[in-house]
Amino acid sequence: MKEMLLGGLGLFALCQLVHIAVWRVRVPVAYPLWLLGVFVALPTVGLGGWLGWLALSGSPLLTGGLLVQAFGAYVLHGALSGVYAIAYPGVIHFSPTTEIAKAIAKSGERGVTAAELDLPLFGAEHMVGLRLDNLAKAGMIERRAGRLAATAKGARIARVFVAFRRLLALPELGGG
């Protein structure tokens, strides 16, 4: 069990270091694909290659539950990576909730009233403009003759989210 825990944490930490190194050089425009590459493809190929090499070389390391330990470590890494991927957009993009929390925390013991919050943060530039830029960069929308249109990819992804919200019996806007 300890080997699974340490292996999963180590695999996630290694992927995190690769992620940080790549982002320090240049933040990828198609960051969701890069996140998949770093946190899914890289460990899958690496772990699979290592286990394959052990098997082909006839190494005795492959005995004694190593496959179970490697699988457990991989599952833990996958769980950590999934949580990280879900939280990541909140880290890199403008988040109204995060901005409100930062403004309240900045006020210290004094606190703030709702009227004192820095409402210019919630203008069209931050609330809509940044999101439109991100959707365009991700290939989910395109601009045509001054209008915005969903691409086939964007429409497909939107349908998935709408279907999932309906499955959870959530209203179309907000809630949940």
ROGUKE-523589 format. One record per residue: x, y, z of N, C-alpha, C in turn; residue in one letter; residue number from 1. Coordinates in steps of 0.02 Angstrom, whole numbers, padded with zeros to 5 digits, m for minus. Example, Ala and Ser with C-alpha at 12.3 -4.5 7.8 and 13.67 -1.06 7.14 Angstrom:
2
+--------+--------+--------+--------+--------+--------+--------+--------+--------+---+-----+
!   n_xx !   n_yy !   n_zz !  ca_xx !  ca_yy !  ca_zz !   c_xx !   c_yy !   c_zz ! r !   k !
+--------+--------+--------+--------+--------+--------+--------+--------+--------+---+-----+
!  00660 ! m00284 !  00390 !  00615 ! m00225 !  00390 !  00660 ! m00165 !  00390 ! A !   1 !
!  00642 ! m00112 !  00354 !  00684 ! m00053 !  00357 !  00645 !  00002 !  00394 ! S !   2 !
+--------+--------+--------+--------+--------+--------+--------+--------+--------+---+-----+
This chain:
176
+--------+--------+--------+--------+--------+--------+--------+--------+--------+---+-----+
!   n_xx !   n_yy !   n_zz !  ca_xx !  ca_yy !  ca_zz !   c_xx !   c_yy !   c_zz ! r !   k !
+--------+--------+--------+--------+--------+--------+--------+--------+--------+---+-----+
!  00041 ! m00060 !  00000 !  00000 !  00000 !  00000 !  00044 !  00063 !  00000 ! M !   1 !
!  00096 !  00062 !  00040 !  00141 !  00120 !  00044 !  00173 !  00133 ! m00024 ! K !   2 !
!  00191 !  00079 ! m00060 !  00222 !  00088 ! m00126 !  00173 !  00120 ! m00176 ! E !   3 !
!  00109 !  00101 ! m00172 !  00059 !  00131 ! m00215 !  00052 !  00205 ! m00201 ! M !   4 !
!  00048 !  00222 ! m00137 !  00041 !  00292 ! m00117 !  00101 !  00333 ! m00139 ! L !   5 !
!  00160 !  00309 ! m00123 !  00221 !  00346 ! m00143 !  00230 !  00348 ! m00218 ! L !   6 !
!  00213 !  00293 ! m00251 !  00218 !  00291 ! m00324 !  00171 !  00340 ! m00358 ! G !   7 !
!  00108 !  00341 ! m00334 !  00059 !  00387 ! m00362 !  00077 !  00460 ! m00350 ! G !   8 !
!  00098 !  00475 ! m00289 !  00119 !  00543 ! m00273 !  00181 !  00563 ! m00312 ! L !   9 !
!  00228 !  00516 ! m00318 !  00289 !  00530 ! m00357 !  00274 !  00541 ! m00430 ! G !  10 !
!  00230 !  00500 ! m00459 !  00211 !  00508 ! m00529 !  00177 !  00575 ! m00541 ! L !  11 !
!  00132 !  00593 ! m00496 !  00098 !  00657 ! m00502 !  00148 !  00715 ! m00495 ! F !  12 !
!  00193 !  00710 ! m00446 !  00244 !  00762 ! m00436 !  00289 !  00769 ! m00497 ! A !  13 !
!  00308 !  00714 ! m00527 !  00350 !  00716 ! m00587 !  00313 !  00751 ! m00644 ! L !  14 !
!  00249 !  00733 ! m00654 !  00210 !  00766 ! m00706 !  00200 !  00840 ! m00690 ! C !  15 !
!  00192 !  00856 ! m00627 !  00186 !  00927 ! m00607 !  00249 !  00965 ! m00624 ! Q !  16 !
!  00307 !  00935 ! m00613 !  00370 !  00968 ! m00631 !  00376 !  00978 ! m00707 ! L !  17 !
!  00355 !  00929 ! m00746 !  00356 !  00937 ! m00819 !  00308 !  00993 ! m00838 ! V !  18 !
!  00249 !  00993 ! m00808 !  00199 !  01045 ! m00821 !  00228 !  01114 ! m00807 ! H !  19 !
!  00258 !  01122 ! m00749 !  00288 !  01187 ! m00731 !  00343 !  01207 ! m00779 ! I !  20 !
!  00386 !  01159 ! m00796 !  00442 !  01174 ! m00842 !  00416 !  01197 ! m00911 ! A !  21 !
!  00367 !  01162 ! m00938 !  00339 !  01181 ! m01003 !  00307 !  01250 ! m00999 ! V !  22 !
!  00267 !  01261 ! m00947 !  00231 !  01325 ! m00941 !  00279 !  01384 ! m00928 ! W !  23 !
!  00336 !  01370 ! m00896 !  00385 !  01424 ! m00885 !  00418 !  01445 ! m00951 ! R !  24 !
!  00426 !  01397 ! m00996 !  00455 !  01413 ! m01061 !  00404 !  01451 ! m01103 ! V !  25 !
!  00344 !  01424 ! m01108 !  00291 !  01457 ! m01147 !  00224 !  01423 ! m01131 ! R !  26 !
!  00176 !  01462 ! m01109 !  00109 !  01435 ! m01094 !  00077 !  01416 ! m01160 ! V !  27 !
!  00060 !  01352 ! m01169 !  00030 !  01330 ! m01232 ! m00039 !  01361 ! m01243 ! P !  28 !
! m00054 !  01377 ! m01306 ! m00119 !  01404 ! m01323 ! m00172 !  01349 ! m01312 ! V !  29 !
! m00157 !  01289 ! m01336 ! m00203 !  01233 ! m01328 ! m00187 !  01196 ! m01263 ! A !  30 !
! m00191 !  01233 ! m01207 ! m00169 !  01204 ! m01143 ! m00207 !  01141 ! m01123 ! Y !  31 !
! m00273 !  01133 ! m01139 ! m00305 !  01070 ! m01119 ! m00272 !  01009 ! m01151 ! P !  32 !
! m00252 !  01015 ! m01214 ! m00217 !  00959 ! m01246 ! m00149 !  00946 ! m01214 ! L !  33 !
! m00115 !  00999 ! m01196 ! m00050 !  00991 ! m01163 ! m00058 !  00959 ! m01094 ! W !  34 !
! m00110 !  00979 ! m01058 ! m00123 !  00948 ! m00993 ! m00136 !  00873 ! m01001 ! L !  35 !
! m00175 !  00855 ! m01052 ! m00186 !  00784 ! m01066 ! m00120 !  00748 ! m01082 ! L !  36 !
! m00079 !  00781 ! m01121 ! m00015 !  00751 ! m01138 !  00030 !  00741 ! m01078 ! G !  37 !
!  00034 !  00793 ! m01036 !  00079 !  00790 ! m00978 !  00053 !  00743 ! m00925 ! V !  38 !
! m00013 !  00746 ! m00910 ! m00040 !  00708 ! m00854 ! m00071 !  00641 ! m00872 ! F !  39 !
! m00082 !  00628 ! m00937 ! m00110 !  00563 ! m00957 ! m00062 !  00525 ! m01002 ! V !  40 !
! m00045 !  00555 ! m01059 ! m00003 !  00519 ! m01108 !  00067 !  00505 ! m01081 ! A !  41 !
!  00099 !  00554 ! m01053 !  00168 !  00546 ! m01028 !  00173 !  00490 ! m00975 ! L !  42 !
!  00132 !  00491 ! m00923 !  00138 !  00437 ! m00873 !  00115 !  00369 ! m00900 ! P !  43 !
!  00066 !  00369 ! m00946 !  00044 !  00305 ! m00974 !  00099 !  00273 ! m01016 ! T !  44 !
!  00130 !  00313 ! m01059 !  00184 !  00287 ! m01101 !  00245 !  00270 ! m01057 ! V !  45 !
!  00260 !  00313 ! m01010 !  00318 !  00301 ! m00966 !  00311 !  00239 ! m00924 ! G !  46 !
!  00254 !  00233 ! m00891 !  00243 !  00175 ! m00847 !  00236 !  00111 ! m00889 ! L !  47 !
!  00199 !  00116 ! m00944 !  00191 !  00058 ! m00988 !  00258 !  00036 ! m01018 ! G !  48 !
!  00298 !  00085 ! m01038 !  00364 !  00070 ! m01065 !  00409 !  00037 ! m01014 ! G !  49 !
!  00408 !  00063 ! m00953 !  00449 !  00035 ! m00900 !  00429 ! m00037 ! m00884 ! W !  50 !
!  00363 ! m00049 ! m00877 !  00339 ! m00117 ! m00863 !  00353 ! m00164 ! m00922 ! L !  51 !
!  00345 ! m00138 ! m00983 !  00361 ! m00178 ! m01042 !  00435 ! m00197 ! m01044 ! G !  52 !
!  00477 ! m00148 ! m01029 !  00549 ! m00161 ! m01027 !  00566 ! m00214 ! m00975 ! W !  53 !
!  00535 ! m00209 ! m00916 !  00547 ! m00259 ! m00864 !  00525 ! m00328 ! m00887 ! L !  54 !
!  00467 ! m00332 ! m00919 !  00442 ! m00396 ! m00943 !  00488 ! m00426 ! m00996 ! A !  55 !
!  00508 ! m00385 ! m01044 !  00551 ! m00409 ! m01099 !  00620 ! m00429 ! m01075 ! L !  56 !
!  00644 ! m00396 ! m01024 !  00711 ! m00411 ! m00999 !  00712 ! m00469 ! m00951 ! S !  57 !
!  00652 ! m00495 ! m00934 !  00648 ! m00551 ! m00888 !  00666 ! m00532 ! m00817 ! G !  58 !
!  00657 ! m00469 ! m00801 !  00676 ! m00445 ! m00735 !  00633 ! m00476 ! m00680 ! S !  59 !
!  00665 ! m00495 ! m00626 !  00626 ! m00521 ! m00569 !  00585 ! m00467 ! m00534 ! P !  60 !
!  00596 ! m00404 ! m00552 !  00558 ! m00349 ! m00522 !  00483 ! m00353 ! m00538 ! L !  61 !
!  00467 ! m00389 ! m00593 !  00398 ! m00392 ! m00614 !  00356 ! m00438 ! m00569 ! L !  62 !
!  00388 ! m00475 ! m00527 !  00352 ! m00519 ! m00481 !  00339 ! m00482 ! m00416 ! T !  63 !
!  00305 ! m00515 ! m00371 !  00294 ! m00486 ! m00304 !  00244 ! m00430 ! m00301 ! G !  64 !
!  00196 ! m00431 ! m00346 !  00143 ! m00381 ! m00342 !  00160 ! m00314 ! m00374 ! G !  65 !
!  00213 ! m00310 ! m00413 !  00232 ! m00246 ! m00443 !  00178 ! m00219 ! m00489 ! L !  66 !
!  00146 ! m00264 ! m00527 !  00092 ! m00241 ! m00572 !  00034 ! m00210 ! m00533 ! L !  67 !
!  00016 ! m00241 ! m00477 ! m00037 ! m00214 ! m00435 ! m00016 ! m00146 ! m00406 ! V !  68 !
!  00046 ! m00142 ! m00382 !  00071 ! m00079 ! m00355 !  00073 ! m00025 ! m00408 ! Q !  69 !
!  00096 ! m00042 ! m00468 !  00100 !  00006 ! m00523 !  00029 !  00029 ! m00541 ! A !  70 !
! m00018 ! m00017 ! m00544 ! m00087 !  00001 ! m00561 ! m00116 !  00047 ! m00507 ! F !  71 !
! m00105 !  00030 ! m00444 ! m00129 !  00073 ! m00389 ! m00099 !  00142 ! m00392 ! G !  72 !
! m00034 !  00146 ! m00406 ! m00001 !  00211 ! m00411 ! m00030 !  00251 ! m00470 ! A !  73 !
! m00043 !  00216 ! m00525 ! m00070 !  00248 ! m00585 ! m00141 !  00275 ! m00571 ! Y !  74 !
! m00181 !  00236 ! m00535 ! m00249 !  00258 ! m00518 ! m00247 !  00319 ! m00472 ! V !  75 !
! m00203 !  00319 ! m00422 ! m00196 !  00377 ! m00379 ! m00173 !  00438 ! m00418 ! L !  76 !
! m00124 !  00428 ! m00461 ! m00101 !  00483 ! m00504 ! m00159 !  00509 ! m00546 ! H !  77 !
! m00199 !  00464 ! m00574 ! m00256 !  00485 ! m00615 ! m00307 !  00526 ! m00575 ! G !  78 !
! m00320 !  00505 ! m00514 ! m00366 !  00542 ! m00471 ! m00339 !  00612 ! m00455 ! A !  79 !
! m00276 !  00615 ! m00437 ! m00245 !  00681 ! m00422 ! m00245 !  00725 ! m00484 ! L !  80 !
! m00229 !  00696 ! m00541 ! m00227 !  00734 ! m00604 ! m00296 !  00759 ! m00623 ! S !  81 !
! m00347 !  00717 ! m00612 ! m00416 !  00738 ! m00627 ! m00438 !  00797 ! m00586 ! G !  82 !
! m00423 !  00795 ! m00522 ! m00440 !  00851 ! m00477 ! m00402 !  00913 ! m00499 ! V !  83 !
! m00338 !  00905 ! m00515 ! m00298 !  00962 ! m00537 ! m00326 !  00991 ! m00602 ! Y !  84 !
! m00345 !  00949 ! m00649 ! m00371 !  00973 ! m00713 ! m00436 !  01011 ! m00703 ! A !  85 !
! m00477 !  00989 ! m00655 ! m00540 !  01024 ! m00642 ! m00527 !  01092 ! m00611 ! I !  86 !
! m00478 !  01097 ! m00567 ! m00462 !  01160 ! m00533 ! m00421 !  01207 ! m00576 ! A !  87 !
! m00386 !  01181 ! m00625 ! m00338 !  01222 ! m00663 ! m00369 !  01283 ! m00697 ! Y !  88 !
! m00427 !  01278 ! m00730 ! m00455 !  01339 ! m00761 ! m00466 !  01395 ! m00711 ! P !  89 !
! m00482 !  01379 ! m00649 ! m00491 !  01430 ! m00597 ! m00425 !  01464 ! m00579 ! G !  90 !
! m00370 !  01430 ! m00592 ! m00304 !  01458 ! m00577 ! m00282 !  01506 ! m00632 ! V !  91 !
! m00294 !  01487 ! m00695 ! m00266 !  01526 ! m00750 ! m00313 !  01578 ! m00779 ! I !  92 !
! m00377 !  01571 ! m00767 ! m00425 !  01617 ! m00796 ! m00454 !  01663 ! m00743 ! H !  93 !
! m00486 !  01715 ! m00766 ! m00521 !  01760 ! m00721 ! m00580 !  01723 ! m00690 ! F !  94 !
! m00583 !  01722 ! m00625 ! m00638 !  01689 ! m00590 ! m00672 !  01741 ! m00545 ! S !  95 !
! m00734 !  01757 ! m00558 ! m00769 !  01806 ! m00515 ! m00768 !  01785 ! m00442 ! P !  96 !
! m00779 !  01722 ! m00428 ! m00780 !  01699 ! m00359 ! m00712 !  01709 ! m00326 ! T !  97 !
! m00658 !  01693 ! m00362 ! m00591 !  01702 ! m00335 ! m00577 !  01776 ! m00323 ! T !  98 !
! m00597 !  01819 ! m00369 ! m00585 !  01891 ! m00362 ! m00623 !  01919 ! m00302 ! E !  99 !
! m00684 !  01896 ! m00291 ! m00722 !  01918 ! m00233 ! m00687 !  01895 ! m00169 ! I ! 100 !
! m00666 !  01832 ! m00167 ! m00632 !  01805 ! m00108 ! m00567 !  01843 ! m00094 ! A ! 101 !
! m00529 !  01860 ! m00147 ! m00467 !  01898 ! m00139 ! m00481 !  01967 ! m00111 ! K ! 102 !
! m00532 !  02000 ! m00137 ! m00549 !  02068 ! m00113 ! m00570 !  02067 ! m00040 ! A ! 103 !
! m00608 !  02016 ! m00021 ! m00629 !  02011 !  00049 ! m00569 !  01996 !  00094 ! I ! 104 !
! m00526 !  01950 !  00072 ! m00466 !  01933 !  00112 ! m00420 !  01993 !  00118 ! A ! 105 !
! m00414 !  02033 !  00066 ! m00370 !  02092 !  00066 ! m00394 !  02144 !  00117 ! K ! 106 !
! m00458 !  02144 !  00132 ! m00485 !  02194 !  00178 ! m00465 !  02179 !  00250 ! S ! 107 !
! m00442 !  02118 !  00263 ! m00419 !  02101 !  00331 ! m00476 !  02097 !  00380 ! G ! 108 !
! m00461 !  02114 !  00442 ! m00509 !  02110 !  00496 ! m00568 !  02158 !  00486 ! E ! 109 !
! m00556 !  02213 !  00452 ! m00607 !  02264 !  00441 ! m00665 !  02236 !  00401 ! R ! 110 !
! m00650 !  02193 !  00351 ! m00703 !  02167 !  00308 ! m00727 !  02218 !  00258 ! G ! 111 !
! m00772 !  02200 !  00215 ! m00800 !  02245 !  00165 ! m00875 !  02233 !  00159 ! V ! 112 !
! m00908 !  02284 !  00135 ! m00979 !  02275 !  00117 ! m00981 !  02255 !  00044 ! T ! 113 !
! m01036 !  02228 !  00022 ! m01044 !  02208 ! m00048 ! m01034 !  02269 ! m00093 ! A ! 114 !
! m01056 !  02327 ! m00070 ! m01050 !  02388 ! m00111 ! m00977 !  02410 ! m00119 ! A ! 115 !
! m00934 !  02390 ! m00072 ! m00863 !  02410 ! m00075 ! m00821 !  02365 ! m00120 ! E ! 116 !
! m00848 !  02310 ! m00142 ! m00809 !  02266 ! m00185 ! m00793 !  02303 ! m00250 ! L ! 117 !
! m00736 !  02287 ! m00279 ! m00713 !  02321 ! m00339 ! m00752 !  02296 ! m00400 ! D ! 118 !
! m00808 !  02327 ! m00413 ! m00852 !  02304 ! m00466 ! m00825 !  02313 ! m00537 ! L ! 119 !
! m00776 !  02358 ! m00550 ! m00750 !  02361 ! m00618 ! m00722 !  02294 ! m00642 ! P ! 120 !
! m00702 !  02251 ! m00595 ! m00678 !  02185 ! m00614 ! m00731 !  02145 ! m00652 ! L ! 121 !
! m00793 !  02163 ! m00640 ! m00847 !  02124 ! m00669 ! m00877 !  02156 ! m00731 ! F ! 122 !
! m00838 !  02198 ! m00764 ! m00860 !  02229 ! m00827 ! m00856 !  02179 ! m00884 ! G ! 123 !
! m00878 !  02200 ! m00942 ! m00881 !  02156 ! m01001 ! m00813 !  02127 ! m01020 ! A ! 124 !
! m00760 !  02167 ! m01010 ! m00692 !  02143 ! m01029 ! m00674 !  02079 ! m00992 ! E ! 125 !
! m00688 !  02077 ! m00926 ! m00670 !  02018 ! m00887 ! m00723 !  01963 ! m00890 ! H ! 126 !
! m00785 !  01983 ! m00887 ! m00839 !  01934 ! m00883 ! m00852 !  01899 ! m00950 ! M ! 127 !
! m00844 !  01934 ! m01004 ! m00860 !  01905 ! m01069 ! m00799 !  01902 ! m01115 ! V ! 128 !
! m00763 !  01957 ! m01119 ! m00707 !  01962 ! m01166 ! m00654 !  01908 ! m01158 ! G ! 129 !
! m00631 !  01896 ! m01097 ! m00580 !  01845 ! m01086 ! m00605 !  01776 ! m01103 ! L ! 130 !
! m00668 !  01763 ! m01086 ! m00697 !  01698 ! m01101 ! m00705 !  01687 ! m01176 ! R ! 131 !
! m00724 !  01738 ! m01212 ! m00730 !  01733 ! m01285 ! m00661 !  01718 ! m01316 ! L ! 132 !
! m00610 !  01753 ! m01292 ! m00542 !  01741 ! m01317 ! m00521 !  01668 ! m01304 ! D ! 133 !
! m00535 !  01643 ! m01244 ! m00517 !  01574 ! m01227 ! m00556 !  01524 ! m01270 ! N ! 134 !
! m00620 !  01536 ! m01281 ! m00659 !  01491 ! m01323 ! m00633 !  01491 ! m01395 ! L ! 135 !
! m00613 !  01549 ! m01420 ! m00586 !  01554 ! m01488 ! m00519 !  01517 ! m01492 ! A ! 136 !
! m00475 !  01527 ! m01443 ! m00410 !  01493 ! m01443 ! m00418 !  01418 ! m01439 ! K ! 137 !
! m00470 !  01395 ! m01404 ! m00481 !  01323 ! m01397 ! m00517 !  01294 ! m01457 ! A ! 138 !
! m00534 !  01336 ! m01505 ! m00567 !  01312 ! m01566 ! m00640 !  01294 ! m01556 ! G ! 139 !
! m00672 !  01324 ! m01505 ! m00742 !  01309 ! m01492 ! m00790 !  01360 ! m01523 ! M ! 140 !
! m00764 !  01420 ! m01537 ! m00804 !  01470 ! m01572 ! m00760 !  01503 ! m01624 ! I ! 141 !
! m00793 !  01535 ! m01671 ! m00756 !  01575 ! m01720 ! m00795 !  01638 ! m01736 ! E ! 142 !
! m00759 !  01688 ! m01758 ! m00790 !  01751 ! m01775 ! m00801 !  01753 ! m01851 ! R ! 143 !
! m00864 !  01767 ! m01871 ! m00881 !  01770 ! m01942 ! m00919 !  01834 ! m01954 ! R ! 144 !
! m00890 !  01878 ! m01993 ! m00923 !  01941 ! m02012 ! m00949 !  01978 ! m01951 ! A ! 145 !
! m00907 !  01983 ! m01899 ! m00926 !  02020 ! m01840 ! m00973 !  01983 ! m01793 ! G ! 146 !
! m00988 !  01920 ! m01807 ! m01032 !  01880 ! m01765 ! m00994 !  01820 ! m01738 ! R ! 147 !
! m01018 !  01792 ! m01683 ! m00987 !  01733 ! m01653 ! m01028 !  01672 ! m01671 ! L ! 148 !
! m00993 !  01618 ! m01688 ! m01027 !  01555 ! m01705 ! m00989 !  01497 ! m01674 ! A ! 149 !
! m01027 !  01447 ! m01652 ! m00996 !  01387 ! m01624 ! m00966 !  01346 ! m01680 ! A ! 150 !
! m00907 !  01319 ! m01669 ! m00879 !  01271 ! m01716 ! m00912 !  01204 ! m01702 ! T ! 151 !
! m00899 !  01155 ! m01745 ! m00927 !  01088 ! m01733 ! m00904 !  01061 ! m01666 ! A ! 152 !
! m00840 !  01072 ! m01650 ! m00812 !  01050 ! m01586 ! m00847 !  01085 ! m01528 ! K ! 153 !
! m00856 !  01151 ! m01533 ! m00889 !  01190 ! m01480 ! m00961 !  01169 ! m01470 ! G ! 154 !
! m00997 !  01156 ! m01524 ! m01067 !  01135 ! m01519 ! m01071 !  01066 ! m01486 ! A ! 155 !
! m01026 !  01021 ! m01504 ! m01025 !  00954 ! m01474 ! m01013 !  00958 ! m01399 ! R ! 156 !
! m00963 !  00998 ! m01379 ! m00947 !  01004 ! m01308 ! m01005 !  01037 ! m01270 ! I ! 157 !
! m01036 !  01087 ! m01300 ! m01093 !  01120 ! m01267 ! m01150 !  01070 ! m01257 ! A ! 158 !
! m01163 !  01027 ! m01307 ! m01216 !  00977 ! m01301 ! m01202 !  00929 ! m01243 ! R ! 159 !
! m01139 !  00910 ! m01235 ! m01120 !  00865 ! m01181 ! m01135 !  00897 ! m01113 ! V ! 160 !
! m01116 !  00961 ! m01106 ! m01129 !  00995 ! m01043 ! m01203 !  01004 ! m01030 ! F ! 161 !
! m01241 !  01021 ! m01081 ! m01314 !  01029 ! m01073 ! m01345 !  00962 ! m01054 ! V ! 162 !
! m01324 !  00908 ! m01087 ! m01351 !  00841 ! m01071 ! m01334 !  00821 ! m01000 ! A ! 163 !
! m01274 !  00836 ! m00978 ! m01253 !  00818 ! m00911 ! m01293 !  00858 ! m00859 ! F ! 164 !
! m01304 !  00922 ! m00872 ! m01344 !  00963 ! m00826 ! m01415 !  00936 ! m00822 ! R ! 165 !
! m01443 !  00914 ! m00879 ! m01510 !  00886 ! m00879 ! m01512 !  00820 ! m00840 ! R ! 166 !
! m01460 !  00779 ! m00849 ! m01455 !  00716 ! m00812 ! m01456 !  00728 ! m00737 ! L ! 167 !
! m01424 !  00782 ! m00715 ! m01421 !  00800 ! m00644 ! m01483 !  00840 ! m00622 ! L ! 168 !
! m01529 !  00852 ! m00668 ! m01590 !  00891 ! m00655 ! m01574 !  00962 ! m00632 ! A ! 169 !
! m01521 !  00992 ! m00660 ! m01503 !  01060 ! m00644 ! m01536 !  01108 ! m00692 ! L ! 170 !
! m01550 !  01169 ! m00670 ! m01577 !  01219 ! m00717 ! m01525 !  01237 ! m00770 ! P ! 171 !
! m01548 !  01265 ! m00826 ! m01501 !  01282 ! m00879 ! m01449 !  01333 ! m00857 ! E ! 172 !
! m01467 !  01380 ! m00814 ! m01420 !  01430 ! m00790 ! m01412 !  01423 ! m00714 ! L ! 173 !
! m01350 !  01424 ! m00692 ! m01335 !  01424 ! m00620 ! m01357 !  01360 ! m00586 ! G ! 174 !
! m01355 !  01362 ! m00521 ! m01375 !  01305 ! m00481 ! m01325 !  01249 ! m00482 ! G ! 175 !
! m01329 !  01205 ! m00433 ! m01287 !  01146 ! m00432 ! m01222 !  01158 ! m00401 ! G ! 176 !
+--------+--------+--------+--------+--------+--------+--------+--------+--------+---+-----+
